[in-house]
Amino acid sequence: MDITALYQLSYGLYVTGVKTPSGYGGCVVDAVAQVSAGERPVIAVGSMKNNFTNERIKAEKEFTLSVLAGNADPFIIANFGFQSARNADKWVNAPHTVRDGLPILNDAVSYVRLRVNDLKELATHTLFLCDVTDAWKGRNGNRPLIYGDYQRDMKDAAMAAFKAFLATRD
Ligand SMILES: Cc1cc2nc3c(=O)[nH]c(=O)nc-3n(C[C@H](O)[C@H](O)[C@H](O)COP(=O)(O)O)c2cc1C
């Protein structure tokens, strides 16, 4: 098996927003797909079992997805993808709005609000099957960020931005 064949599958990049006992959490996810359309669209989200976000989605059953733009600030990806909301307030570092009790990134292409309808535990991830309870466009008129483009063009900048961020806290 040539596992690199899987690199040809396409994904976007998203930031989830979920409630925590002390505020809000969430993380970067690429494992997102609309798996049914029509009147009741369903979106599948793959969430790592040991992430705080996973725990909070199971507890709250509701979360948002902010669709990142191709010109997203690499720090936003570092902030939400390189640290855990178990020990950091990620949203304090990111311009955001709280809509109907859940946070969304101001600089996103669009948004969906999801309610967990079903889940399946996989080896490392939980697959959440979610109903779309709201959806709306954002202010960022750019094209959505493609995961492969992030890997190729933005990953180093995200790592540098996170390093600089950590240095300001030393
Ligand atoms: C580019 C990128 C893609 C990611 N994709 C996923 C994903 O699809 N599902 C997931 O659960 N975590 C994904 N992660 C990892 C989480 O964002 C990361 O583990 C985060 O620190 C978890 O934070 P939390 O503990 O606050 O939930 C991704 C991270 C990056 C940087």
The ligand as an ORCA input file, in Angstrom:
! r2SCAN-3c Opt
* xyz 0 1
  C      -3.251     21.730     10.236
  C      -3.887     20.999     11.412
  C      -4.933     20.134     11.202
  C      -5.541     19.464     12.271
  N      -6.601     18.626     12.048
  C      -7.238     18.065     13.115
  C      -8.439     17.311     12.922
  O      -8.928     17.116     11.805
  N      -9.047     16.779     14.031
  C      -8.546     16.983     15.296
  O      -9.149     16.507     16.261
  N      -7.409     17.687     15.495
  C      -6.765     18.235     14.441
  N      -5.640     18.989     14.629
  C      -5.022     19.011     15.972
  C      -5.668     19.942     16.987
  O      -5.968     21.195     16.407
  C      -4.670     20.090     18.154
  O      -4.377     18.823     18.710
  C      -5.132     21.069     19.236
  O      -4.009     21.462     20.000
  C      -6.182     20.477     20.163
  O      -6.524     21.436     21.122
  P      -7.575     21.139     22.312
  O      -6.913     20.191     23.276
  O      -7.850     22.484     22.898
  O      -8.781     20.532     21.683
  C      -5.039     19.676     13.585
  C      -3.984     20.572     13.799
  C      -3.411     21.244     12.730
  C      -2.290     22.211     12.998
*
